[in-house]
Amino acid sequence: MTDLRIDPEEARKLKDAVYIDSRNQNAWADASTKLPGAIRIPADDLSDNLAAIPPGRPLVIYCT
């Protein structure tokens, strides 16, 4: 697995990417913007929810 940071413009260019919204409950509830189609898994729960992430596709995990 590659650990790298990309900016939003680069993220938009990824084809067939799975977007994971890892913001905590408070940050997510307060957010004025939510990416349609993103899978919401808080960062602390990521390892417990790996089965919810489609395999074989690029992942973009984002938070605030």
mmCIF file as gemmi writes it, N, C-alpha and C atoms, coordinates in Angstrom:
data_model
loop_
_atom_site.group_PDB
_atom_site.id
_atom_site.type_symbol
_atom_site.label_atom_id
_atom_site.label_alt_id
_atom_site.label_comp_id
_atom_site.label_asym_id
_atom_site.label_entity_id
_atom_site.label_seq_id
_atom_site.pdbx_PDB_ins_code
_atom_site.Cartn_x
_atom_site.Cartn_y
_atom_site.Cartn_z
_atom_site.occupancy
_atom_site.B_iso_or_equiv
_atom_site.pdbx_formal_charge
_atom_site.auth_seq_id
_atom_site.auth_asym_id
_atom_site.pdbx_PDB_model_num
ATOM 1 N N . MET Axp A 1 ? 0.843 -1.17 0 1 0 ? 1 A 1
ATOM 2 C CA . MET Axp A 1 ? 0 0 0 1 0 ? 1 A 1
ATOM 3 C C . MET Axp A 1 ? 0.888 1.231 0 1 0 ? 1 A 1
ATOM 4 N N . THR Axp A 2 ? 0.512 2.177 -0.806 1 0 ? 2 A 1
ATOM 5 C CA . THR Axp A 2 ? 1.274 3.413 -0.899 1 0 ? 2 A 1
ATOM 6 C C . THR Axp A 2 ? 0.616 4.472 -0.031 1 0 ? 2 A 1
ATOM 7 N N . ASP Axp A 3 ? 1.412 5.145 0.765 1 0 ? 3 A 1
ATOM 8 C CA . ASP Axp A 3 ? 0.916 6.225 1.612 1 0 ? 3 A 1
ATOM 9 C C . ASP Axp A 3 ? 1.408 7.531 1.026 1 0 ? 3 A 1
ATOM 10 N N . LEU Axp A 4 ? 0.508 8.301 0.43 1 0 ? 4 A 1
ATOM 11 C CA . LEU Axp A 4 ? 0.903 9.579 -0.124 1 0 ? 4 A 1
ATOM 12 C C . LEU Axp A 4 ? -0.25 10.55 -0.029 1 0 ? 4 A 1
ATOM 13 N N . ARG Axp A 5 ? 0.083 11.8 -0.135 1 0 ? 5 A 1
ATOM 14 C CA . ARG Axp A 5 ? -0.929 12.845 -0.096 1 0 ? 5 A 1
ATOM 15 C C . ARG Axp A 5 ? -1.056 13.447 -1.482 1 0 ? 5 A 1
ATOM 16 N N . ILE Axp A 6 ? -2.297 13.705 -1.85 1 0 ? 6 A 1
ATOM 17 C CA . ILE Axp A 6 ? -2.569 14.36 -3.118 1 0 ? 6 A 1
ATOM 18 C C . ILE Axp A 6 ? -3.511 15.534 -2.848 1 0 ? 6 A 1
ATOM 19 N N . ASP Axp A 7 ? -3.512 16.478 -3.742 1 0 ? 7 A 1
ATOM 20 C CA . ASP Axp A 7 ? -4.415 17.605 -3.554 1 0 ? 7 A 1
ATOM 21 C C . ASP Axp A 7 ? -5.765 17.274 -4.206 1 0 ? 7 A 1
ATOM 22 N N . PRO Axp A 8 ? -6.798 18.067 -3.911 1 0 ? 8 A 1
ATOM 23 C CA . PRO Axp A 8 ? -8.126 17.768 -4.455 1 0 ? 8 A 1
ATOM 24 C C . PRO Axp A 8 ? -8.167 17.665 -5.977 1 0 ? 8 A 1
ATOM 25 N N . GLU Axp A 9 ? -7.38 18.484 -6.657 1 0 ? 9 A 1
ATOM 26 C CA . GLU Axp A 9 ? -7.365 18.422 -8.125 1 0 ? 9 A 1
ATOM 27 C C . GLU Axp A 9 ? -6.854 17.063 -8.608 1 0 ? 9 A 1
ATOM 28 N N . GLU Axp A 10 ? -5.81 16.554 -7.979 1 0 ? 10 A 1
ATOM 29 C CA . GLU Axp A 10 ? -5.288 15.229 -8.353 1 0 ? 10 A 1
ATOM 30 C C . GLU Axp A 10 ? -6.309 14.141 -8.04 1 0 ? 10 A 1
ATOM 31 N N . ALA Axp A 11 ? -7.011 14.279 -6.921 1 0 ? 11 A 1
ATOM 32 C CA . ALA Axp A 11 ? -8.019 13.287 -6.542 1 0 ? 11 A 1
ATOM 33 C C . ALA Axp A 11 ? -9.134 13.219 -7.575 1 0 ? 11 A 1
ATOM 34 N N . ARG Axp A 12 ? -9.519 14.367 -8.117 1 0 ? 12 A 1
ATOM 35 C CA . ARG Axp A 12 ? -10.581 14.405 -9.13 1 0 ? 12 A 1
ATOM 36 C C . ARG Axp A 12 ? -10.186 13.662 -10.406 1 0 ? 12 A 1
ATOM 37 N N . LYS Axp A 13 ? -8.911 13.588 -10.678 1 0 ? 13 A 1
ATOM 38 C CA . LYS Axp A 13 ? -8.431 12.948 -11.91 1 0 ? 13 A 1
ATOM 39 C C . LYS Axp A 13 ? -8.373 11.426 -11.824 1 0 ? 13 A 1
ATOM 40 N N . LEU Axp A 14 ? -8.441 10.883 -10.622 1 0 ? 14 A 1
ATOM 41 C CA . LEU Axp A 14 ? -8.365 9.426 -10.47 1 0 ? 14 A 1
ATOM 42 C C . LEU Axp A 14 ? -9.635 8.779 -10.99 1 0 ? 14 A 1
ATOM 43 N N . LYS Axp A 15 ? -9.464 7.881 -11.909 1 0 ? 15 A 1
ATOM 44 C CA . LYS Axp A 15 ? -10.612 7.191 -12.48 1 0 ? 15 A 1
ATOM 45 C C . LYS Axp A 15 ? -10.937 5.96 -11.648 1 0 ? 15 A 1
ATOM 46 N N . ASP Axp A 16 ? -12.214 5.742 -11.438 1 0 ? 16 A 1
ATOM 47 C CA . ASP Axp A 16 ? -12.697 4.561 -10.736 1 0 ? 16 A 1
ATOM 48 C C . ASP Axp A 16 ? -12.231 4.51 -9.28 1 0 ? 16 A 1
ATOM 49 N N . ALA Axp A 17 ? -11.921 5.648 -8.69 1 0 ? 17 A 1
ATOM 50 C CA . ALA Axp A 17 ? -11.457 5.68 -7.305 1 0 ? 17 A 1
ATOM 51 C C . ALA Axp A 17 ? -12.626 5.49 -6.342 1 0 ? 17 A 1
ATOM 52 N N . VAL Axp A 18 ? -12.323 4.915 -5.197 1 0 ? 18 A 1
ATOM 53 C CA . VAL Axp A 18 ? -13.271 4.808 -4.092 1 0 ? 18 A 1
ATOM 54 C C . VAL Axp A 18 ? -12.895 5.903 -3.106 1 0 ? 18 A 1
ATOM 55 N N . TYR Axp A 19 ? -13.86 6.72 -2.729 1 0 ? 19 A 1
ATOM 56 C CA . TYR Axp A 19 ? -13.606 7.818 -1.801 1 0 ? 19 A 1
ATOM 57 C C . TYR Axp A 19 ? -14.125 7.43 -0.424 1 0 ? 19 A 1
ATOM 58 N N . ILE Axp A 20 ? -13.245 7.527 0.561 1 0 ? 20 A 1
ATOM 59 C CA . ILE Axp A 20 ? -13.578 7.209 1.95 1 0 ? 20 A 1
ATOM 60 C C . ILE Axp A 20 ? -13.549 8.513 2.745 1 0 ? 20 A 1
ATOM 61 N N . ASP Axp A 21 ? -14.688 8.879 3.322 1 0 ? 21 A 1
ATOM 62 C CA . ASP Axp A 21 ? -14.787 10.065 4.173 1 0 ? 21 A 1
ATOM 63 C C . ASP Axp A 21 ? -14.486 9.617 5.597 1 0 ? 21 A 1
ATOM 64 N N . SER Axp A 22 ? -13.325 9.968 6.114 1 0 ? 22 A 1
ATOM 65 C CA . SER Axp A 22 ? -12.889 9.477 7.419 1 0 ? 22 A 1
ATOM 66 C C . SER Axp A 22 ? -13.056 10.506 8.539 1 0 ? 22 A 1
ATOM 67 N N . ARG Axp A 23 ? -13.857 11.543 8.285 1 0 ? 23 A 1
ATOM 68 C CA . ARG Axp A 23 ? -14.076 12.553 9.326 1 0 ? 23 A 1
ATOM 69 C C . ARG Axp A 23 ? -14.829 11.951 10.506 1 0 ? 23 A 1
ATOM 70 N N . ASN Axp A 24 ? -14.536 12.473 11.713 1 0 ? 24 A 1
ATOM 71 C CA . ASN Axp A 24 ? -15.266 11.98 12.877 1 0 ? 24 A 1
ATOM 72 C C . ASN Axp A 24 ? -16.71 12.469 12.812 1 0 ? 24 A 1
ATOM 73 N N . GLN Axp A 25 ? -17.551 11.924 13.681 1 0 ? 25 A 1
ATOM 74 C CA . GLN Axp A 25 ? -18.984 12.207 13.648 1 0 ? 25 A 1
ATOM 75 C C . GLN Axp A 25 ? -19.283 13.703 13.732 1 0 ? 25 A 1
ATOM 76 N N . ASN Axp A 26 ? -18.612 14.423 14.622 1 0 ? 26 A 1
ATOM 77 C CA . ASN Axp A 26 ? -18.871 15.853 14.774 1 0 ? 26 A 1
ATOM 78 C C . ASN Axp A 26 ? -18.471 16.635 13.53 1 0 ? 26 A 1
ATOM 79 N N . ALA Axp A 27 ? -17.297 16.347 12.99 1 0 ? 27 A 1
ATOM 80 C CA . ALA Axp A 27 ? -16.831 17.044 11.791 1 0 ? 27 A 1
ATOM 81 C C . ALA Axp A 27 ? -17.748 16.747 10.616 1 0 ? 27 A 1
ATOM 82 N N . TRP Axp A 28 ? -18.207 15.502 10.504 1 0 ? 28 A 1
ATOM 83 C CA . TRP Axp A 28 ? -19.082 15.123 9.409 1 0 ? 28 A 1
ATOM 84 C C . TRP Axp A 28 ? -20.436 15.822 9.539 1 0 ? 28 A 1
ATOM 85 N N . ALA Axp A 29 ? -20.982 15.851 10.756 1 0 ? 29 A 1
ATOM 86 C CA . ALA Axp A 29 ? -22.285 16.481 10.977 1 0 ? 29 A 1
ATOM 87 C C . ALA Axp A 29 ? -22.226 17.986 10.717 1 0 ? 29 A 1
ATOM 88 N N . ASP Axp A 30 ? -21.105 18.615 11.041 1 0 ? 30 A 1
ATOM 89 C CA . ASP Axp A 30 ? -20.947 20.065 10.86 1 0 ? 30 A 1
ATOM 90 C C . ASP Axp A 30 ? -20.566 20.466 9.438 1 0 ? 30 A 1
ATOM 91 N N . ALA Axp A 31 ? -20.208 19.499 8.614 1 0 ? 31 A 1
ATOM 92 C CA . ALA Axp A 31 ? -19.702 19.802 7.268 1 0 ? 31 A 1
ATOM 93 C C . ALA Axp A 31 ? -20.799 20.332 6.357 1 0 ? 31 A 1
ATOM 94 N N . SER Axp A 32 ? -20.454 21.35 5.598 1 0 ? 32 A 1
ATOM 95 C CA . SER Axp A 32 ? -21.403 21.88 4.624 1 0 ? 32 A 1
ATOM 96 C C . SER Axp A 32 ? -21.273 21.146 3.29 1 0 ? 32 A 1
ATOM 97 N N . THR Axp A 33 ? -20.193 20.408 3.115 1 0 ? 33 A 1
ATOM 98 C CA . THR Axp A 33 ? -19.956 19.677 1.879 1 0 ? 33 A 1
ATOM 99 C C . THR Axp A 33 ? -19.743 18.199 2.181 1 0 ? 33 A 1
ATOM 100 N N . LYS Axp A 34 ? -20.469 17.362 1.453 1 0 ? 34 A 1
ATOM 101 C CA . LYS Axp A 34 ? -20.308 15.912 1.57 1 0 ? 34 A 1
ATOM 102 C C . LYS Axp A 34 ? -20.238 15.36 0.155 1 0 ? 34 A 1
ATOM 103 N N . LEU Axp A 35 ? -19.228 14.572 -0.117 1 0 ? 35 A 1
ATOM 104 C CA . LEU Axp A 35 ? -19.008 14.042 -1.451 1 0 ? 35 A 1
ATOM 105 C C . LEU Axp A 35 ? -20.011 12.923 -1.75 1 0 ? 35 A 1
ATOM 106 N N . PRO Axp A 36 ? -20.881 13.112 -2.742 1 0 ? 36 A 1
ATOM 107 C CA . PRO Axp A 36 ? -21.839 12.061 -3.087 1 0 ? 36 A 1
ATOM 108 C C . PRO Axp A 36 ? -21.12 10.778 -3.479 1 0 ? 36 A 1
ATOM 109 N N . GLY Axp A 37 ? -21.586 9.674 -2.958 1 0 ? 37 A 1
ATOM 110 C CA . GLY Axp A 37 ? -21.008 8.379 -3.297 1 0 ? 37 A 1
ATOM 111 C C . GLY Axp A 37 ? -19.846 7.954 -2.426 1 0 ? 37 A 1
ATOM 112 N N . ALA Axp A 38 ? -19.366 8.849 -1.575 1 0 ? 38 A 1
ATOM 113 C CA . ALA Axp A 38 ? -18.258 8.48 -0.686 1 0 ? 38 A 1
ATOM 114 C C . ALA Axp A 38 ? -18.75 7.505 0.373 1 0 ? 38 A 1
ATOM 115 N N . ILE Axp A 39 ? -17.878 6.617 0.762 1 0 ? 39 A 1
ATOM 116 C CA . ILE Axp A 39 ? -18.175 5.685 1.843 1 0 ? 39 A 1
ATOM 117 C C . ILE Axp A 39 ? -17.723 6.356 3.135 1 0 ? 39 A 1
ATOM 118 N N . ARG Axp A 40 ? -18.619 6.472 4.087 1 0 ? 40 A 1
ATOM 119 C CA . ARG Axp A 40 ? -18.275 7.142 5.329 1 0 ? 40 A 1
ATOM 120 C C . ARG Axp A 40 ? -17.824 6.127 6.367 1 0 ? 40 A 1
ATOM 121 N N . ILE Axp A 41 ? -16.525 6.172 6.678 1 0 ? 41 A 1
ATOM 122 C CA . ILE Axp A 41 ? -15.941 5.32 7.711 1 0 ? 41 A 1
ATOM 123 C C . ILE Axp A 41 ? -14.993 6.2 8.528 1 0 ? 41 A 1
ATOM 124 N N . PRO Axp A 42 ? -15.34 6.514 9.772 1 0 ? 42 A 1
ATOM 125 C CA . PRO Axp A 42 ? -14.436 7.323 10.594 1 0 ? 42 A 1
ATOM 126 C C . PRO Axp A 42 ? -13.058 6.652 10.709 1 0 ? 42 A 1
ATOM 127 N N . ALA Axp A 43 ? -12.015 7.461 10.771 1 0 ? 43 A 1
ATOM 128 C CA . ALA Axp A 43 ? -10.633 6.952 10.786 1 0 ? 43 A 1
ATOM 129 C C . ALA Axp A 43 ? -10.412 5.905 11.87 1 0 ? 43 A 1
ATOM 130 N N . ASP Axp A 44 ? -10.999 6.119 13.042 1 0 ? 44 A 1
ATOM 131 C CA . ASP Axp A 44 ? -10.818 5.168 14.143 1 0 ? 44 A 1
ATOM 132 C C . ASP Axp A 44 ? -11.465 3.817 13.872 1 0 ? 44 A 1
ATOM 133 N N . ASP Axp A 45 ? -12.393 3.758 12.927 1 0 ? 45 A 1
ATOM 134 C CA . ASP Axp A 45 ? -13.115 2.518 12.625 1 0 ? 45 A 1
ATOM 135 C C . ASP Axp A 45 ? -12.677 1.873 11.314 1 0 ? 45 A 1
ATOM 136 N N . LEU Axp A 46 ? -11.674 2.434 10.671 1 0 ? 46 A 1
ATOM 137 C CA . LEU Axp A 46 ? -11.287 1.967 9.343 1 0 ? 46 A 1
ATOM 138 C C . LEU Axp A 46 ? -10.912 0.487 9.322 1 0 ? 46 A 1
ATOM 139 N N . SER Axp A 47 ? -10.07 0.051 10.243 1 0 ? 47 A 1
ATOM 140 C CA . SER Axp A 47 ? -9.624 -1.348 10.219 1 0 ? 47 A 1
ATOM 141 C C . SER Axp A 47 ? -10.772 -2.322 10.47 1 0 ? 47 A 1
ATOM 142 N N . ASP Axp A 48 ? -11.82 -1.882 11.178 1 0 ? 48 A 1
ATOM 143 C CA . ASP Axp A 48 ? -12.969 -2.751 11.439 1 0 ? 48 A 1
ATOM 144 C C . ASP Axp A 48 ? -13.943 -2.805 10.262 1 0 ? 48 A 1
ATOM 145 N N . ASN Axp A 49 ? -13.745 -1.966 9.258 1 0 ? 49 A 1
ATOM 146 C CA . ASN Axp A 49 ? -14.688 -1.872 8.146 1 0 ? 49 A 1
ATOM 147 C C . ASN Axp A 49 ? -14.048 -2.102 6.78 1 0 ? 49 A 1
ATOM 148 N N . LEU Axp A 50 ? -12.963 -2.818 6.742 1 0 ? 50 A 1
ATOM 149 C CA . LEU Axp A 50 ? -12.268 -3.056 5.479 1 0 ? 50 A 1
ATOM 150 C C . LEU Axp A 50 ? -13.144 -3.789 4.465 1 0 ? 50 A 1
ATOM 151 N N . ALA Axp A 51 ? -14.058 -4.61 4.933 1 0 ? 51 A 1
ATOM 152 C CA . ALA Axp A 51 ? -14.928 -5.357 4.019 1 0 ? 51 A 1
ATOM 153 C C . ALA Axp A 51 ? -15.863 -4.429 3.236 1 0 ? 51 A 1
ATOM 154 N N . ALA Axp A 52 ? -16.095 -3.219 3.728 1 0 ? 52 A 1
ATOM 155 C CA . ALA Axp A 52 ? -16.979 -2.266 3.046 1 0 ? 52 A 1
ATOM 156 C C . ALA Axp A 52 ? -16.293 -1.554 1.891 1 0 ? 52 A 1
ATOM 157 N N . ILE Axp A 53 ? -14.972 -1.743 1.763 1 0 ? 53 A 1
ATOM 158 C CA . ILE Axp A 53 ? -14.2 -1.044 0.738 1 0 ? 53 A 1
ATOM 159 C C . ILE Axp A 53 ? -14.007 -1.968 -0.468 1 0 ? 53 A 1
ATOM 160 N N . PRO Axp A 54 ? -14.505 -1.56 -1.632 1 0 ? 54 A 1
ATOM 161 C CA . PRO Axp A 54 ? -14.343 -2.408 -2.821 1 0 ? 54 A 1
ATOM 162 C C . PRO Axp A 54 ? -12.858 -2.636 -3.142 1 0 ? 54 A 1
ATOM 163 N N . PRO Axp A 55 ? -12.465 -3.87 -3.4 1 0 ? 55 A 1
ATOM 164 C CA . PRO Axp A 55 ? -11.066 -4.161 -3.685 1 0 ? 55 A 1
ATOM 165 C C . PRO Axp A 55 ? -10.654 -3.792 -5.104 1 0 ? 55 A 1
ATOM 166 N N . GLY Axp A 56 ? -9.359 -3.619 -5.302 1 0 ? 56 A 1
ATOM 167 C CA . GLY Axp A 56 ? -8.802 -3.445 -6.637 1 0 ? 56 A 1
ATOM 168 C C . GLY Axp A 56 ? -8.999 -2.09 -7.265 1 0 ? 56 A 1
ATOM 169 N N . ARG Axp A 57 ? -9.409 -1.11 -6.495 1 0 ? 57 A 1
ATOM 170 C CA . ARG Axp A 57 ? -9.607 0.237 -7.029 1 0 ? 57 A 1
ATOM 171 C C . ARG Axp A 57 ? -8.759 1.217 -6.222 1 0 ? 57 A 1
ATOM 172 N N . PRO Axp A 58 ? -8.344 2.322 -6.831 1 0 ? 58 A 1
ATOM 173 C CA . PRO Axp A 58 ? -7.589 3.312 -6.065 1 0 ? 58 A 1
ATOM 174 C C . PRO Axp A 58 ? -8.462 3.862 -4.928 1 0 ? 58 A 1
ATOM 175 N N . LEU Axp A 59 ? -7.836 4.134 -3.798 1 0 ? 59 A 1
ATOM 176 C CA . LEU Axp A 59 ? -8.541 4.692 -2.648 1 0 ? 59 A 1
ATOM 177 C C . LEU Axp A 59 ? -8.115 6.14 -2.422 1 0 ? 59 A 1
ATOM 178 N N . VAL Axp A 60 ? -9.092 6.979 -2.144 1 0 ? 60 A 1
ATOM 179 C CA . VAL Axp A 60 ? -8.838 8.349 -1.708 1 0 ? 60 A 1
ATOM 180 C C . VAL Axp A 60 ? -9.527 8.462 -0.361 1 0 ? 60 A 1
ATOM 181 N N . ILE Axp A 61 ? -8.729 8.596 0.69 1 0 ? 61 A 1
ATOM 182 C CA . ILE Axp A 61 ? -9.268 8.73 2.041 1 0 ? 61 A 1
ATOM 183 C C . ILE Axp A 61 ? -9.064 10.181 2.44 1 0 ? 61 A 1
ATOM 184 N N . TYR Axp A 62 ? -10.141 10.829 2.845 1 0 ? 62 A 1
ATOM 185 C CA . TYR Axp A 62 ? -10.026 12.247 3.169 1 0 ? 62 A 1
ATOM 186 C C . TYR Axp A 62 ? -10.679 12.561 4.514 1 0 ? 62 A 1
ATOM 187 N N . CYS Axp A 63 ? -10.201 13.629 5.118 1 0 ? 63 A 1
ATOM 188 C CA . CYS Axp A 63 ? -10.736 14.116 6.384 1 0 ? 63 A 1
ATOM 189 C C . CYS Axp A 63 ? -10.514 15.622 6.446 1 0 ? 63 A 1
ATOM 190 N N . THR Axp A 64 ? -10.835 16.209 7.582 1 0 ? 64 A 1
ATOM 191 C CA . THR Axp A 64 ? -10.621 17.642 7.754 1 0 ? 64 A 1
ATOM 192 C C . THR Axp A 64 ? -9.32 17.894 8.466 1 0 ? 64 A 1
